[in-house]
């Protein structure tokens, strides 16, 4: 998959500003992200508006409260069409908390406590036990997540 195909699959569904990287007025690739992405889908939960990214699985699709932006980094398998390559670096400054293998992708929710940031990484072909063995495997309780 190319970076643009991953943007189309995981970020464009429900995005406020475009339906594909080709027709989006805010498409801004760089650092494995689309900096123009804005969650445009929401539901009311007890009077509180909850926004989420339609293309991402439960547990990995919500921005911080009171926000409509989510930091999602996309990591396609390296090929000649990939704009960025490699895999995320997880360490004591970028801590993988939750992980899920689904449909050939590894989804990782990471916390960077020093800068109070939450990130969702999507790694094509990634394996939980090889990349983030200490993260909680969300697959064990995925059906319980709202």
C-alpha positions in Angstrom: 0.0 0.0 0.0 1.2 3.6 -0.6 1.0 6.4 1.9 -1.9 8.0 0.0 -3.8 4.7 -0.1 -3.4 4.4 3.7 -4.7 8.0 4.1 -7.7 7.1 1.9 -8.5 4.0 3.9 -7.9 5.2 7.5 -8.3 9.0 7.5 -10.5 10.2 4.7 -13.7 8.3 5.8 -15.7 10.9 7.8 -13.0 13.6 7.4 -14.5 17.1 7.3 -12.2 18.5 4.6 -12.0 15.8 1.8 -13.0 12.4 0.6 -9.6 11.5 -0.8 -6.0 12.9 -0.9 -6.6 13.8 -4.6 -9.6 16.1 -4.0 -8.8 17.4 -0.5 -8.1 21.1 -0.1 -6.3 20.4 3.2 -4.2 17.4 2.3 -0.8 18.0 3.9 1.5 15.0 4.0 4.7 14.9 6.1 6.2 13.0 9.0 4.0 10.0 8.2 0.9 12.1 8.8 -1.8 14.0 7.0 -1.7 17.3 8.9 -5.0 18.4 7.4 -7.1 15.6 8.8 -10.1 16.7 10.9 -12.6 14.2 12.5 -16.0 15.0 11.1 -18.1 12.2 12.6 -19.6 12.5 16.0 -22.2 11.2 18.3 -23.8 12.5 21.5 -22.9 10.6 24.7 -24.9 11.8 27.7 -25.0 15.4 26.3 -21.3 15.4 25.4 -20.3 15.5 21.7 -17.8 12.7 21.0 -15.8 12.9 17.7 -14.1 10.0 16.0 -12.3 9.0 12.9 -14.5 6.5 10.9 -11.6 4.7 9.2 -9.9 3.6 12.4 -10.9 0.7 14.7 -12.5 1.3 18.1 -10.0 2.3 20.8 -7.8 4.0 18.3 -10.2 6.5 16.6 -10.9 9.2 19.1 -9.1 12.5 19.5 -8.5 14.0 23.0 -11.7 15.4 24.6 -12.8 18.9 23.3 -10.8 18.4 20.1 -11.6 17.3 16.5 -8.0 16.5 15.6 -6.2 13.2 16.2 -2.5 12.5 15.6 -2.4 9.5 13.3 0.9 8.3 11.8 0.8 5.9 8.9 3.6 3.4 8.2 3.2 1.6 4.8 5.5 -1.2 3.9 8.5 0.3 2.3 8.2 0.5 -1.5 9.2 2.9 -4.2 5.9 4.9 -3.8 6.3 5.4 0.0 7.0 9.0 1.0 8.3 8.1 4.4 9.6 4.7 5.6 10.5 2.7 8.7 8.5 2.1 11.8 7.7 4.2 14.8 10.2 4.4 17.6 8.8 3.3 20.9 10.8 3.9 24.1 10.3 5.5 27.5 9.4 8.8 25.8 6.9 7.3 23.4 5.2 4.5 25.2 3.0 2.0 23.4 -0.1 1.4 25.6 -2.7 -0.3 23.5 -2.1 -2.4 20.4 -4.4 -4.4 18.0 -3.6 -6.5 14.9 -6.5 -6.3 12.5 -6.8 -6.9 8.7 -3.0 -7.0 8.1 -2.3 -3.8 10.1 -1.0 -3.1 13.6 -2.7 -0.2 15.4 -0.8 1.2 18.4 -2.1 3.9 20.8 1.0 5.6 22.3 1.4 8.2 25.0 4.3 10.7 25.2 4.0 11.8 28.8 6.7 14.5 28.6 4.7 16.5 26.0 1.2 15.2 27.0 0.5 13.8 23.6 -1.5 10.8 22.4 -0.7 9.2 19.0 -2.2 6.5 16.9 0.2 4.6 14.7 -0.9 2.3 11.9 1.8 -0.1 10.7 1.1 -2.1 7.6 2.1 -5.7 8.2 3.2 -5.0 11.8 3.1 -7.7 14.5 2.2 -6.9 18.1 4.6 -9.5 19.6 7.6 -8.2 17.6 7.1 -4.4 17.7 5.2 -3.7 21.0 5.2 -6.8 23.1 4.6 -4.9 26.3 1.5 -3.0 25.0 -1.9 -4.3 26.1 -3.5 -6.5 23.4 -6.8 -4.8 22.7 -7.9 -7.8 20.6 -8.6 -9.7 23.9 -11.5 -7.2 24.8 -12.2 -5.4 21.5 -15.9 -6.2 21.6 -16.2 -4.4 24.9 -14.9 -1.0 23.6 -17.6 1.5 22.8 
